[in-house]
Amino acid sequence: MQARINYYTLVPQAYKAVAALNQYVVRDSGLPPRLQELIKIRASIVNGCTYCVDMHIKEARHQGLGEQWINLISVWREARVYTEAERAVLAWTDALTLVAQTQAPDAEFEALQKHFSDEEITQITVAIGLINVWNRLGVGLRSQHPVDEPA
């Protein structure tokens, strides 16, 4: 597979706009890095964005998140390593990433409300929207993940 378009050099204004939202989520949203990476990895898995899965798993490791916690995100419903709050975020991430199919069910929203304020739910929702934008750029334009040197 080859990259289709180098969007960040062809339309730098669009890249800068998405990057500005990224900076807001990362630095100003108040979401803990652990939840940010959980959202990024899960949505990227659902969307099949290899570039983002690779990048965010590496970032999660760099932040010291556990291997089991990282490795089981793809099968989170069966895994016992996530808190109830994390499970609510994972369900909301799935629901919004697949919004055309799910229509953002009340049950997933209500699960979030048990653990997060309305402000936090808004920040979580923005973070989910953001990674879905990155995933659509990555998948749609075939961003290529780096290949690491063999161990």
C-alpha positions in Angstrom: 0.0 0.0 0.0 1.2 3.5 -0.9 0.4 6.9 0.6 -2.1 8.7 -1.6 -1.6 12.3 -0.8 0.8 14.2 1.5 -1.9 16.2 3.0 0.2 18.0 5.6 2.3 19.7 2.9 -0.4 20.1 0.3 -2.9 21.8 2.5 -0.9 23.0 5.6 -3.8 25.2 6.8 -6.0 22.1 7.2 -3.2 20.2 9.0 -2.6 23.2 11.3 -6.3 23.4 12.2 -6.4 19.7 13.2 -3.1 20.0 14.9 -4.4 23.0 16.9 -7.4 21.0 18.1 -5.0 18.2 18.9 -2.9 20.6 21.1 -6.1 21.7 22.9 -7.1 18.1 23.7 -3.6 17.1 24.8 -2.7 20.2 26.8 -5.9 22.0 27.8 -8.8 19.6 27.9 -8.0 18.3 31.4 -8.3 14.7 30.2 -5.7 12.5 31.9 -3.2 11.1 29.4 -4.3 7.6 30.2 -7.8 8.3 29.0 -6.5 10.2 26.0 -4.4 7.2 24.9 -7.3 4.8 25.6 -9.5 6.8 23.3 -6.9 7.2 20.6 -5.9 3.5 20.5 -9.4 2.2 20.6 -10.8 4.4 17.9 -7.8 3.8 15.7 -8.3 0.0 16.1 -11.9 0.3 15.2 -11.1 2.5 12.2 -8.2 0.3 11.1 -5.7 3.1 11.1 -2.3 1.4 11.4 -0.4 4.7 11.5 -2.3 5.8 14.5 -2.4 2.5 16.3 1.3 2.2 16.0 1.9 5.8 17.1 -0.5 5.7 20.1 0.6 2.3 21.4 4.2 3.6 21.4 3.0 6.8 23.2 1.1 4.7 25.8 4.2 2.7 26.5 6.3 5.9 26.7 3.8 7.1 29.3 4.4 4.0 31.3 1.0 2.4 30.7 1.1 -1.4 31.2 1.5 -3.8 28.4 -1.6 -5.9 29.3 -3.7 -2.7 29.6 -2.5 -1.7 26.1 -2.7 -5.1 24.5 -6.2 -5.8 25.6 -7.8 -2.6 24.2 -8.9 -4.5 21.1 -10.9 -7.0 23.2 -11.8 -4.6 26.0 -15.3 -6.1 26.6 -13.8 -9.4 27.7 -10.8 -7.9 29.5 -10.7 -7.4 33.3 -8.0 -4.8 33.4 -10.1 -1.7 32.8 -11.9 0.3 35.5 -15.7 0.9 35.1 -14.9 4.5 34.1 -12.5 3.3 31.4 -15.0 0.8 30.2 -17.6 3.6 29.9 -15.1 5.6 27.8 -14.3 2.6 25.6 -18.0 2.0 25.0 -18.6 5.7 24.2 -15.5 5.7 21.9 -17.0 2.7 20.0 -20.4 4.2 19.8 -19.2 7.6 18.4 -16.6 6.0 16.1 -19.4 3.9 14.6 -22.1 6.6 15.1 -23.8 5.9 11.7 -24.5 2.4 13.0 -25.0 3.0 16.7 -26.7 6.5 16.8 -24.9 7.1 20.2 -27.1 5.0 22.4 -28.5 6.4 25.7 -27.1 3.4 27.6 -23.5 4.3 26.7 -24.1 8.0 27.5 -25.7 7.1 30.9 -22.7 4.9 31.7 -20.4 7.9 31.2 -22.6 10.1 33.4 -21.9 7.7 36.4 -18.2 8.6 36.2 -17.8 12.0 34.6 -19.2 15.5 34.7 -20.9 17.0 31.7 -17.8 19.0 31.1 -15.6 15.9 31.1 -18.1 14.1 28.8 -17.8 17.0 26.4 -14.0 16.8 26.5 -14.1 13.0 26.0 -16.4 13.5 23.0 -14.1 16.1 21.5 -11.2 13.8 21.9 -13.1 11.0 20.2 -14.0 13.3 17.3 -10.4 14.4 17.0 -8.9 11.0 16.7 -11.6 10.1 14.2 -10.5 13.0 12.1 -6.8 11.8 12.3 -8.0 8.3 11.4 -9.9 9.4 8.4 -6.8 11.3 7.1 -4.6 8.3 7.9 -6.8 5.6 6.4 -8.3 7.7 3.6 -5.0 9.1 2.4 -3.0 5.9 3.4 -0.5 7.4 5.8 2.3 4.9 6.2 3.5 3.9 9.7 7.2 3.6 10.2 8.7 0.1 10.3 10.8 -0.4 13.4 14.2 -2.2 13.3 13.9 -5.8 14.4 14.8 -6.5 18.0 
